[in-house]
Amino acid sequence: MALVLFGVSASTSAGDVAQRVVDVPTRPGVIQRFVLLSPREPKATVVLFAGDHGGLQIAAGPRFTWGAGGLADNFLLRSRQLFVEHDLAVAIVDAPSDRQFRFLSGFRQTPAHAADIKAVIAWLREHVEAPVWLIGTSMGTLSVAYLATQLTGRDGPDGIVLTSTILAATDERPVPAMELETLRIPVLVVHHEQDGCPFCLFRDMPALMHKLDAVPRKELIAVTGGVSRGAPCQAWAYHGYNGIEHEVVARIAAWIVSR
C-alpha cells in the first residue's frame, strides 16, 4: 500500500463535497489513514469510529475494502453523507498501518491508539479549522471514551458523541468503567431503547450517565422505531438505527453545532 505523508493518496469531488484519503505519520514507522469528506464551509469536524474490530482497509477511491459489505454497513459509515449534508466535515479512521491484520481489537484503550488519534486531530485542526468531535458507535465507543480521557485541550476533542455505547463487560473494559468523571467537554449519548445487544442494553444506561455528572454539558437522546433485522449487535438491527438514520444524524448534528 502506497503511503503519502501528510498528503492525499486519492481525491474525488461530489458537488461541493471534497473526498480524499489522508495518511498521517504517528508513532515511529506507523501511518494512520482516514477518509476526509468536507463540505465547502464545515461548522465542525466529526471523526467517526466504526464498531466491531474497526478495520476498514481504506483504499483509493476512497473505498472500504474489508469484507463484502462488512463494516461499510456500520451505522456511522453508511450515514457519512448525512453528516456532510448537515455541514459537518467527516473523518473516517481506519486501523493504523501496524494493525492491518489485528485491527483495533484489544487496541482501543492503549497509549498507542491515543497517539495515533492525537496526530489525526492535529492534522484536522490545521487543515479544516473547525471544532473537532469524536463519534463512536458500539465498540467504537470504547475508542472515543478512552481517547477523551487521555487527550485534552488542543490535543483532544472539543466534544464526544457515544452511540449504542458498550455498557457491559466484553473482552475489554466497558465505557462506564472508564475515568469519565475527569471529562470537561460536552458529551452526547444516543441509544435505542430497544437495543437488543447484551452489551448495550438500555436498562444499563444510568451507570453511564451518572459518571458524566461533572461534564459541562450532557444529554441522553433515547430513540425508538426503525426496523430490526439480523443479529441484535449488528448494523441492521435496532443497535444500528436501521430505518431512522436521518433522524438520528439530524439530532446529533444539531446538538454539535448548537454548542
N, C-alpha and C positions, 0 to 999 in steps of 0.2 A: 504494500500500500504506500503510494507516494505521499510524503508529508510536506506540508507547506507551513513554515514557521511564521506565526502572526500573519497569516495570509489567507487567501481564498483558493481552494482547490477546485471549486465549481461555483458558477454563478448563473442564475436564471432570473427572469423577471416576469411576474404575472400582474399586469396592470400597474398599479403604483406600489406593489409589494416586491421588494428585492429578496431573493433567496440565495444563500450561499453556505458553503461548508467551510468552517474555520478550524484550524489546528493551532492550538496554543501550547507552547512548551511549559511544562510544570516542574516536576521533580527531575533530577538528572537522567537524561535519556528517555524521558516519558513525554508523550503528547496527549493532550486532552482535546478530543474532537467534538464539535457541536454544529448543528444546523441553525442558522440565523434567518428568520423571516422578519422583515422590518417594513412597516408602513412608512409613508412619507414623513409624518410628524408623530412619532410614538409618544404616548403620555407616560409610559413606563415600560420596562422590560420584564418579562416573566421567563424564568428558567425552569423548564419542565423536566421532572424526574419520573420516568415510567416505573411501573411496578415490576413484579417478578424479579428476574435476575438483572434487569436494566441494560442488557446488552443489545444494541441496535445494529451494530456493524454498518455504520453510516458510510455510504459510497457517494461518488459524484452523481449529480442529478438535481437535487440530492435524493438518495434512495435509502430506505432502511432495509437491509438485505437479510436480517436474521429471520430464518424460517419462512413459511408460506403464510403470510398474514402475521401470525405471532404477535409480538409486542407492537407492531404497527396498528393493531386493533385497539390498543390501550386507550382508555378514555381521553387522556391528555393528548396523545399523539393524533388520534383521529379528529380531535377538536381544535387542532392548532390554528386552522384558518379562522375559526370562530373568534379566537383571541385577537387575531390580527384585525378582524372586522370591527373590534372594539378599540382600535387604535393602540394596541399593545404590540411591541416587538416581542418575538418569541425565540428563545434559545432552547434547543432540544439537545440535551447532553447524552453522549454515549458513555460506555465504559472506557477508561483510558487505555492507551496503547499496550501497557503491560498486563492488562486484564482482558484481552480479547478472546480468551478461551474460558476463563473462570467468571468473567464479567464482574458484576457488583455484589454477588452473593458473598457474604462474610466480609465485605469491604466497606460497606456503607458507613460504619461507625469507626473509622480509623483516621489517624492524622494524615495519612497519605491522600485519602479522599478529600479531606478538608483543604489540603494544599492544592489539589487539582482544581477544585471549585473556586478557591481564592483567586487563582490565575484567570479563570473564566470571568469572574465578577470584575476583576481589574480591567480586563480587555473590554468588557461591556461598558464600564464607566468611561473609558477613554474614547470608544468609538460610537456609542449610542447616546450618551449624555442624557440619561433618564434614570429615575429611581429603579432599583433592581429588586425584584421579588422572586422568591423561590416557591414553586408549587410542586407538590408531590402527590401521587396517588398510590394507595395500597402500600406495597413495600417501598415505594418512592418516598413515603412519609418518614421512613427511617433515616434516609439521607437528609431530607430537609430539616427535620427537627434536630438531628445531631449537628449539622452544619451551622444552624442558627445559634447553638450553644457554644460553638468553637470559634466562629468568625464574627467579629464585632466591628463597629464603626464603618469606615470606608472599605474595610476588607470583607465585610459581611453584607447580608441583605438588608434592605430597608423595611422588609416585612415578609411574612411567610403565609402560605395557604396550605392547609392539610386537608386532603380529600380521601375518603374511605380509609381513615387512619388505622394503622396496626395498633390495636388497643390491648391485645392479649399476647402472651409469650409465644413466639415461634422458635426458631433456632437462634434468633437474635433478640436483643433487648427491645421490648415494645416502647412506643413513644411515651406513654405516661410514666415510665420508669426513668426517663432521662431528666437532666437537670433543667427542666423548663422554667423553674422559678427564677433562674438567672436572666431570662429574656427581658429585654427592654425595647422591643419592637412590636408593631401590631401583628396579631395572629388571627387569621380567619380559619374556622373549621367548618367543613362541609361534609355532610354524611347523610346517606339514605337510611330512613327509619326502618326499611325492610331489608337492609343488607344482611344476606344470609351467610356471609363468610364467617366462620367461627372465630377468626382473629379480629373481627371488625364489628362485632355485634353492638347495636345502638345502645343497648342496656348498659354497656361498659363506658359510655361517654362521660359520666360525671367525674371519674378519676382524672381524665384528661383536662377537663375544663377547670377543675379545682387547682391543678398545677399551673394554670395560666393566670391566676389571680393578680399577679404583680405586673403583668404586661400593660402598657399604656392604653391599649385598645384591643378588645377581643369580641368575637361573636361566633355563635354556633348557628349555622344555617342548616336546618333539618329539612330534607326534601322527601317527597313521596311521588308515586306514579312511575310511569315508564313501563318497560317490558323486561321481564327477567327470562333469559334464555341461556341454557347451558349450566355449567358448574357454578356454584354460588360465589366463588372467589375470582371468577373470570370476567373478561371485558364486557360481555354482552348480558351480564346479569344486572340486578339492581346495584351491585357493587361497582359497576362501571357506568351507571347513569344512562343505561340504554333507553333511548327514546326521549330523554329530557336534556340532552346535551346543550341545546341552545339556551334553555332556561338557566341551567347551572352555570354555564360560562358567563352569561349576561350578569348574573348576580355576583359572581367572583370579580368580573371586570369593574362593575360599578363600585364595589367595595374598595378595590385597589385605587381607583382614580379619585375617589372621594376623600382620601386621606388628607 
